[in-house]
Each structure stands twice: as structure tokens, then as C-alpha cells.
Amino acid sequence: MPPIRSQSSQKLATQEGKILLALSDLQNNLIVY
């Protein structure tokens, strides 16, 4: 695998992780309220 592709895949993985964290925070806020 070329290094450029691996770097882009890592960026996508981190973005997906941030989105999942944001969704979990929203769910927690909904449960609290």
C-alpha cells in the first residue's frame, strides 16, 4: 500500500471516531434532559 493511501485512511478513521464521539455525547445529553 502506498503511504499516501494509508494516511488518508487514518484521517478518515479519526474523522469517523470524532463523529461517533459526538453522537454518543448527543445521546447522553438527551438522556440527561
mmCIF entry with sequence, helices, sheets and N, C-alpha, C, O atoms, coordinates in Angstrom:
data_MODEL
# 
_entry.id   MODEL 
# 
_entity.id                         1 
_entity.type                       polymer 
_entity.pdbx_number_of_molecules   1 
# 
_entity_poly.entity_id                      1 
_entity_poly.type                           'polypeptide(L)' 
_entity_poly.nstd_linkage                   no 
_entity_poly.nstd_monomer                   no 
_entity_poly.pdbx_seq_one_letter_code       MPPIRSQSSQKLATQEGKILLALSDLQNNLIVY 
_entity_poly.pdbx_seq_one_letter_code_can   MPPIRSQSSQKLATQEGKILLALSDLQNNLIVY 
_entity_poly.pdbx_strand_id                 A 
# 
loop_
_entity_poly_seq.entity_id 
_entity_poly_seq.num 
_entity_poly_seq.mon_id 
_entity_poly_seq.hetero 
1 1  MET n 
1 2  PRO n 
1 3  PRO n 
1 4  ILE n 
1 5  ARG n 
1 6  SER n 
1 7  GLN n 
1 8  SER n 
1 9  SER n 
1 10 GLN n 
1 11 LYS n 
1 12 LEU n 
1 13 ALA n 
1 14 THR n 
1 15 GLN n 
1 16 GLU n 
1 17 GLY n 
1 18 LYS n 
1 19 ILE n 
1 20 LEU n 
1 21 LEU n 
1 22 ALA n 
1 23 LEU n 
1 24 SER n 
1 25 ASP n 
1 26 LEU n 
1 27 GLN n 
1 28 ASN n 
1 29 ASN n 
1 30 LEU n 
1 31 ILE n 
1 32 VAL n 
1 33 TYR n 
# 
_struct_asym.id          A 
_struct_asym.entity_id   1 
# 
_struct_conf.conf_type_id            HELX_P 
_struct_conf.id                      HELX_P1 
_struct_conf.pdbx_PDB_helix_id       AA1 
_struct_conf.beg_label_comp_id       PRO 
_struct_conf.beg_label_asym_id       A 
_struct_conf.beg_label_seq_id        3 
_struct_conf.pdbx_beg_PDB_ins_code   ? 
_struct_conf.end_label_comp_id       VAL 
_struct_conf.end_label_asym_id       A 
_struct_conf.end_label_seq_id        32 
_struct_conf.pdbx_end_PDB_ins_code   ? 
_struct_conf.beg_auth_comp_id        PRO 
_struct_conf.beg_auth_asym_id        A 
_struct_conf.beg_auth_seq_id         3 
_struct_conf.end_auth_comp_id        VAL 
_struct_conf.end_auth_asym_id        A 
_struct_conf.end_auth_seq_id         32 
_struct_conf.pdbx_PDB_helix_class    1 
_struct_conf.details                 ? 
_struct_conf.pdbx_PDB_helix_length   30 
# 
_struct_conf_type.id          HELX_P 
_struct_conf_type.criteria    ? 
_struct_conf_type.reference   ? 
# 
loop_
_atom_site.group_PDB 
_atom_site.id 
_atom_site.type_symbol 
_atom_site.label_atom_id 
_atom_site.label_alt_id 
_atom_site.label_comp_id 
_atom_site.label_asym_id 
_atom_site.label_entity_id 
_atom_site.label_seq_id 
_atom_site.pdbx_PDB_ins_code 
_atom_site.Cartn_x 
_atom_site.Cartn_y 
_atom_site.Cartn_z 
_atom_site.occupancy 
_atom_site.B_iso_or_equiv 
_atom_site.pdbx_formal_charge 
_atom_site.auth_seq_id 
_atom_site.auth_comp_id 
_atom_site.auth_asym_id 
_atom_site.auth_atom_id 
_atom_site.pdbx_PDB_model_num 
ATOM 1   N N  . MET A 1 1  ? 0.852   -1.206 0.000  1.00 0.00 ? 1  MET A N  1 
ATOM 2   C CA . MET A 1 1  ? 0.000   0.000  0.000  1.00 0.00 ? 1  MET A CA 1 
ATOM 3   C C  . MET A 1 1  ? 0.882   1.249  0.000  1.00 0.00 ? 1  MET A C  1 
ATOM 4   O O  . MET A 1 1  ? 1.856   1.313  0.751  1.00 0.00 ? 1  MET A O  1 
ATOM 5   N N  . PRO A 1 2  ? 0.561   2.226  -0.818 1.00 0.00 ? 2  PRO A N  1 
ATOM 6   C CA . PRO A 1 2  ? 1.311   3.486  -0.825 1.00 0.00 ? 2  PRO A CA 1 
ATOM 7   C C  . PRO A 1 2  ? 1.056   4.262  0.467  1.00 0.00 ? 2  PRO A C  1 
ATOM 8   O O  . PRO A 1 2  ? -0.044  4.187  1.013  1.00 0.00 ? 2  PRO A O  1 
ATOM 9   N N  . PRO A 1 3  ? 2.046   5.006  0.969  1.00 0.00 ? 3  PRO A N  1 
ATOM 10  C CA . PRO A 1 3  ? 1.889   5.736  2.234  1.00 0.00 ? 3  PRO A CA 1 
ATOM 11  C C  . PRO A 1 3  ? 0.777   6.774  2.176  1.00 0.00 ? 3  PRO A C  1 
ATOM 12  O O  . PRO A 1 3  ? 0.115   7.028  3.182  1.00 0.00 ? 3  PRO A O  1 
ATOM 13  N N  . ILE A 1 4  ? 0.563   7.380  0.997  1.00 0.00 ? 4  ILE A N  1 
ATOM 14  C CA . ILE A 1 4  ? -0.469  8.419  0.886  1.00 0.00 ? 4  ILE A CA 1 
ATOM 15  C C  . ILE A 1 4  ? -1.841  7.823  1.192  1.00 0.00 ? 4  ILE A C  1 
ATOM 16  O O  . ILE A 1 4  ? -2.654  8.432  1.886  1.00 0.00 ? 4  ILE A O  1 
ATOM 17  N N  . ARG A 1 5  ? -2.087  6.609  0.657  1.00 0.00 ? 5  ARG A N  1 
ATOM 18  C CA . ARG A 1 5  ? -3.400  5.998  0.866  1.00 0.00 ? 5  ARG A CA 1 
ATOM 19  C C  . ARG A 1 5  ? -3.595  5.653  2.342  1.00 0.00 ? 5  ARG A C  1 
ATOM 20  O O  . ARG A 1 5  ? -4.685  5.836  2.884  1.00 0.00 ? 5  ARG A O  1 
ATOM 21  N N  . SER A 1 6  ? -2.532  5.149  2.999  1.00 0.00 ? 6  SER A N  1 
ATOM 22  C CA . SER A 1 6  ? -2.654  4.787  4.408  1.00 0.00 ? 6  SER A CA 1 
ATOM 23  C C  . SER A 1 6  ? -2.932  6.044  5.241  1.00 0.00 ? 6  SER A C  1 
ATOM 24  O O  . SER A 1 6  ? -3.730  6.003  6.178  1.00 0.00 ? 6  SER A O  1 
ATOM 25  N N  . GLN A 1 7  ? -2.279  7.152  4.901  1.00 0.00 ? 7  GLN A N  1 
ATOM 26  C CA . GLN A 1 7  ? -2.511  8.384  5.652  1.00 0.00 ? 7  GLN A CA 1 
ATOM 27  C C  . GLN A 1 7  ? -3.959  8.840  5.494  1.00 0.00 ? 7  GLN A C  1 
ATOM 28  O O  . GLN A 1 7  ? -4.590  9.248  6.469  1.00 0.00 ? 7  GLN A O  1 
ATOM 29  N N  . SER A 1 8  ? -4.491  8.775  4.273  1.00 0.00 ? 8  SER A N  1 
ATOM 30  C CA . SER A 1 8  ? -5.870  9.211  4.049  1.00 0.00 ? 8  SER A CA 1 
ATOM 31  C C  . SER A 1 8  ? -6.829  8.305  4.811  1.00 0.00 ? 8  SER A C  1 
ATOM 32  O O  . SER A 1 8  ? -7.819  8.784  5.364  1.00 0.00 ? 8  SER A O  1 
ATOM 33  N N  . SER A 1 9  ? -6.549  7.006  4.850  1.00 0.00 ? 9  SER A N  1 
ATOM 34  C CA . SER A 1 9  ? -7.430  6.080  5.567  1.00 0.00 ? 9  SER A CA 1 
ATOM 35  C C  . SER A 1 9  ? -7.390  6.394  7.057  1.00 0.00 ? 9  SER A C  1 
ATOM 36  O O  . SER A 1 9  ? -8.418  6.317  7.729  1.00 0.00 ? 9  SER A O  1 
ATOM 37  N N  . GLN A 1 10 ? -6.215  6.746  7.585  1.00 0.00 ? 10 GLN A N  1 
ATOM 38  C CA . GLN A 1 10 ? -6.119  7.095  9.001  1.00 0.00 ? 10 GLN A CA 1 
ATOM 39  C C  . GLN A 1 10 ? -6.928  8.355  9.280  1.00 0.00 ? 10 GLN A C  1 
ATOM 40  O O  . GLN A 1 10 ? -7.605  8.439  10.305 1.00 0.00 ? 10 GLN A O  1 
ATOM 41  N N  . LYS A 1 11 ? -6.866  9.339  8.380  1.00 0.00 ? 11 LYS A N  1 
ATOM 42  C CA . LYS A 1 11 ? -7.642  10.564 8.571  1.00 0.00 ? 11 LYS A CA 1 
ATOM 43  C C  . LYS A 1 11 ? -9.131  10.248 8.582  1.00 0.00 ? 11 LYS A C  1 
ATOM 44  O O  . LYS A 1 11 ? -9.875  10.780 9.406  1.00 0.00 ? 11 LYS A O  1 
ATOM 45  N N  . LEU A 1 12 ? -9.570  9.382  7.667  1.00 0.00 ? 12 LEU A N  1 
ATOM 46  C CA . LEU A 1 12 ? -10.982 9.010  7.633  1.00 0.00 ? 12 LEU A CA 1 
ATOM 47  C C  . LEU A 1 12 ? -11.370 8.315  8.929  1.00 0.00 ? 12 LEU A C  1 
ATOM 48  O O  . LEU A 1 12 ? -12.454 8.556  9.460  1.00 0.00 ? 12 LEU A O  1 
ATOM 49  N N  . ALA A 1 13 ? -10.498 7.457  9.442  1.00 0.00 ? 13 ALA A N  1 
ATOM 50  C CA . ALA A 1 13 ? -10.794 6.737  10.681 1.00 0.00 ? 13 ALA A CA 1 
ATOM 51  C C  . ALA A 1 13 ? -10.929 7.723  11.836 1.00 0.00 ? 13 ALA A C  1 
ATOM 52  O O  . ALA A 1 13 ? -11.834 7.582  12.658 1.00 0.00 ? 13 ALA A O  1 
ATOM 53  N N  . THR A 1 14 ? -10.051 8.713  11.912 1.00 0.00 ? 14 THR A N  1 
ATOM 54  C CA . THR A 1 14 ? -10.123 9.675  13.009 1.00 0.00 ? 14 THR A CA 1 
ATOM 55  C C  . THR A 1 14 ? -11.393 10.514 12.887 1.00 0.00 ? 14 THR A C  1 
ATOM 56  O O  . THR A 1 14 ? -12.046 10.797 13.890 1.00 0.00 ? 14 THR A O  1 
ATOM 57  N N  . GLN A 1 15 ? -11.746 10.913 11.664 1.00 0.00 ? 15 GLN A N  1 
ATOM 58  C CA . GLN A 1 15 ? -12.977 11.685 11.480 1.00 0.00 ? 15 GLN A CA 1 
ATOM 59  C C  . GLN A 1 15 ? -14.181 10.865 11.915 1.00 0.00 ? 15 GLN A C  1 
ATOM 60  O O  . GLN A 1 15 ? -15.083 11.384 12.572 1.00 0.00 ? 15 GLN A O  1 
ATOM 61  N N  . GLU A 1 16 ? -14.200 9.568  11.549 1.00 0.00 ? 16 GLU A N  1 
ATOM 62  C CA . GLU A 1 16 ? -15.315 8.705  11.922 1.00 0.00 ? 16 GLU A CA 1 
ATOM 63  C C  . GLU A 1 16 ? -15.383 8.578  13.441 1.00 0.00 ? 16 GLU A C  1 
ATOM 64  O O  . GLU A 1 16 ? -16.473 8.590  14.013 1.00 0.00 ? 16 GLU A O  1 
ATOM 65  N N  . GLY A 1 17 ? -14.240 8.459  14.093 1.00 0.00 ? 17 GLY A N  1 
ATOM 66  C CA . GLY A 1 17 ? -14.209 8.355  15.550 1.00 0.00 ? 17 GLY A CA 1 
ATOM 67  C C  . GLY A 1 17 ? -14.761 9.618  16.197 1.00 0.00 ? 17 GLY A C  1 
ATOM 68  O O  . GLY A 1 17 ? -15.518 9.538  17.165 1.00 0.00 ? 17 GLY A O  1 
ATOM 69  N N  . LYS A 1 18 ? -14.391 10.786 15.671 1.00 0.00 ? 18 LYS A N  1 
ATOM 70  C CA . LYS A 1 18 ? -14.900 12.041 16.228 1.00 0.00 ? 18 LYS A CA 1 
ATOM 71  C C  . LYS A 1 18 ? -16.412 12.107 16.080 1.00 0.00 ? 18 LYS A C  1 
ATOM 72  O O  . LYS A 1 18 ? -17.106 12.541 16.999 1.00 0.00 ? 18 LYS A O  1 
ATOM 73  N N  . ILE A 1 19 ? -16.932 11.677 14.925 1.00 0.00 ? 19 ILE A N  1 
ATOM 74  C CA . ILE A 1 19 ? -18.379 11.700 14.698 1.00 0.00 ? 19 ILE A CA 1 
ATOM 75  C C  . ILE A 1 19 ? -19.072 10.769 15.687 1.00 0.00 ? 19 ILE A C  1 
ATOM 76  O O  . ILE A 1 19 ? -20.112 11.119 16.246 1.00 0.00 ? 19 ILE A O  1 
ATOM 77  N N  . LEU A 1 20 ? -18.498 9.580  15.907 1.00 0.00 ? 20 LEU A N  1 
ATOM 78  C CA . LEU A 1 20 ? -19.101 8.639  16.854 1.00 0.00 ? 20 LEU A CA 1 
ATOM 79  C C  . LEU A 1 20 ? -19.097 9.237  18.255 1.00 0.00 ? 20 LEU A C  1 
ATOM 80  O O  . LEU A 1 20 ? -20.072 9.089  18.992 1.00 0.00 ? 20 LEU A O  1 
ATOM 81  N N  . LEU A 1 21 ? -18.013 9.910  18.633 1.00 0.00 ? 21 LEU A N  1 
ATOM 82  C CA . LEU A 1 21 ? -17.957 10.527 19.962 1.00 0.00 ? 21 LEU A CA 1 
ATOM 83  C C  . LEU A 1 21 ? -19.016 11.616 20.075 1.00 0.00 ? 21 LEU A C  1 
ATOM 84  O O  . LEU A 1 21 ? -19.678 11.727 21.107 1.00 0.00 ? 21 LEU A O  1 
ATOM 85  N N  . ALA A 1 22 ? -19.186 12.421 19.030 1.00 0.00 ? 22 ALA A N  1 
ATOM 86  C CA . ALA A 1 22 ? -20.190 13.483 19.060 1.00 0.00 ? 22 ALA A CA 1 
ATOM 87  C C  . ALA A 1 22 ? -21.583 12.887 19.197 1.00 0.00 ? 22 ALA A C  1 
ATOM 88  O O  . ALA A 1 22 ? -22.402 13.404 19.956 1.00 0.00 ? 22 ALA A O  1 
ATOM 89  N N  . LEU A 1 23 ? -21.865 11.798 18.468 1.00 0.00 ? 23 LEU A N  1 
ATOM 90  C CA . LEU A 1 23 ? -23.180 11.161 18.552 1.00 0.00 ? 23 LEU A CA 1 
ATOM 91  C C  . LEU A 1 23 ? -23.415 10.620 19.956 1.00 0.00 ? 23 LEU A C  1 
ATOM 92  O O  . LEU A 1 23 ? -24.517 10.754 20.487 1.00 0.00 ? 23 LEU A O  1 
ATOM 93  N N  . SER A 1 24 ? -22.406 10.015 20.564 1.00 0.00 ? 24 SER A N  1 
ATOM 94  C CA . SER A 1 24 ? -22.561 9.482  21.922 1.00 0.00 ? 24 SER A CA 1 
ATOM 95  C C  . SER A 1 24 ? -22.823 10.631 22.893 1.00 0.00 ? 24 SER A C  1 
ATOM 96  O O  . SER A 1 24 ? -23.645 10.487 23.799 1.00 0.00 ? 24 SER A O  1 
ATOM 97  N N  . ASP A 1 25 ? -22.146 11.765 22.726 1.00 0.00 ? 25 ASP A N  1 
ATOM 98  C CA . ASP A 1 25 ? -22.383 12.913 23.598 1.00 0.00 ? 25 ASP A CA 1 
ATOM 99  C C  . ASP A 1 25 ? -23.818 13.406 23.438 1.00 0.00 ? 25 ASP A C  1 
ATOM 100 O O  . ASP A 1 25 ? -24.472 13.725 24.430 1.00 0.00 ? 25 ASP A O  1 
ATOM 101 N N  . LEU A 1 26 ? -24.318 13.475 22.197 1.00 0.00 ? 26 LEU A N  1 
ATOM 102 C CA . LEU A 1 26 ? -25.694 13.914 21.977 1.00 0.00 ? 26 LEU A CA 1 
ATOM 103 C C  . LEU A 1 26 ? -26.665 12.968 22.667 1.00 0.00 ? 26 LEU A C  1 
ATOM 104 O O  . LEU A 1 26 ? -27.622 13.417 23.298 1.00 0.00 ? 26 LEU A O  1 
ATOM 105 N N  . GLN A 1 27 ? -26.432 11.667 22.557 1.00 0.00 ? 27 GLN A N  1 
ATOM 106 C CA . GLN A 1 27 ? -27.316 10.693 23.195 1.00 0.00 ? 27 GLN A CA 1 
ATOM 107 C C  . GLN A 1 27 ? -27.284 10.876 24.711 1.00 0.00 ? 27 GLN A C  1 
ATOM 108 O O  . GLN A 1 27 ? -28.331 10.816 25.356 1.00 0.00 ? 27 GLN A O  1 
ATOM 109 N N  . ASN A 1 28 ? -26.113 11.097 25.285 1.00 0.00 ? 28 ASN A N  1 
ATOM 110 C CA . ASN A 1 28 ? -26.005 11.298 26.732 1.00 0.00 ? 28 ASN A CA 1 
ATOM 111 C C  . ASN A 1 28 ? -26.774 12.551 27.141 1.00 0.00 ? 28 ASN A C  1 
ATOM 112 O O  . ASN A 1 28 ? -27.469 12.542 28.157 1.00 0.00 ? 28 ASN A O  1 
ATOM 113 N N  . ASN A 1 29 ? -26.659 13.623 26.365 1.00 0.00 ? 29 ASN A N  1 
ATOM 114 C CA . ASN A 1 29 ? -27.384 14.854 26.686 1.00 0.00 ? 29 ASN A CA 1 
ATOM 115 C C  . ASN A 1 29 ? -28.886 14.618 26.625 1.00 0.00 ? 29 ASN A C  1 
ATOM 116 O O  . ASN A 1 29 ? -29.620 15.117 27.478 1.00 0.00 ? 29 ASN A O  1 
ATOM 117 N N  . LEU A 1 30 ? -29.360 13.864 25.631 1.00 0.00 ? 30 LEU A N  1 
ATOM 118 C CA . LEU A 1 30 ? -30.788 13.584 25.524 1.00 0.00 ? 30 LEU A CA 1 
ATOM 119 C C  . LEU A 1 30 ? -31.256 12.785 26.729 1.00 0.00 ? 30 LEU A C  1 
ATOM 120 O O  . LEU A 1 30 ? -32.345 13.029 27.248 1.00 0.00 ? 30 LEU A O  1 
ATOM 121 N N  . ILE A 1 31 ? -30.448 11.833 27.181 1.00 0.00 ? 31 ILE A N  1 
ATOM 122 C CA . ILE A 1 31 ? -30.838 11.022 28.338 1.00 0.00 ? 31 ILE A CA 1 
ATOM 123 C C  . ILE A 1 31 ? -30.893 11.905 29.588 1.00 0.00 ? 31 ILE A C  1 
ATOM 124 O O  . ILE A 1 31 ? -31.797 11.754 30.410 1.00 0.00 ? 31 ILE A O  1 
ATOM 125 N N  . VAL A 1 32 ? -29.937 12.821 29.735 1.00 0.00 ? 32 VAL A N  1 
ATOM 126 C CA . VAL A 1 32 ? -29.912 13.691 30.922 1.00 0.00 ? 32 VAL A CA 1 
ATOM 127 C C  . VAL A 1 32 ? -31.147 14.582 30.935 1.00 0.00 ? 32 VAL A C  1 
ATOM 128 O O  . VAL A 1 32 ? -31.808 14.731 31.963 1.00 0.00 ? 32 VAL A O  1 
ATOM 129 N N  . TYR A 1 33 ? -31.451 15.173 29.784 1.00 0.00 ? 33 TYR A N  1 
ATOM 130 C CA . TYR A 1 33 ? -32.603 16.065 29.744 1.00 0.00 ? 33 TYR A CA 1 
ATOM 131 C C  . TYR A 1 33 ? -33.883 15.252 29.635 1.00 0.00 ? 33 TYR A C  1 
ATOM 132 O O  . TYR A 1 33 ? -34.973 15.821 29.587 1.00 0.00 ? 33 TYR A O  1 
# 
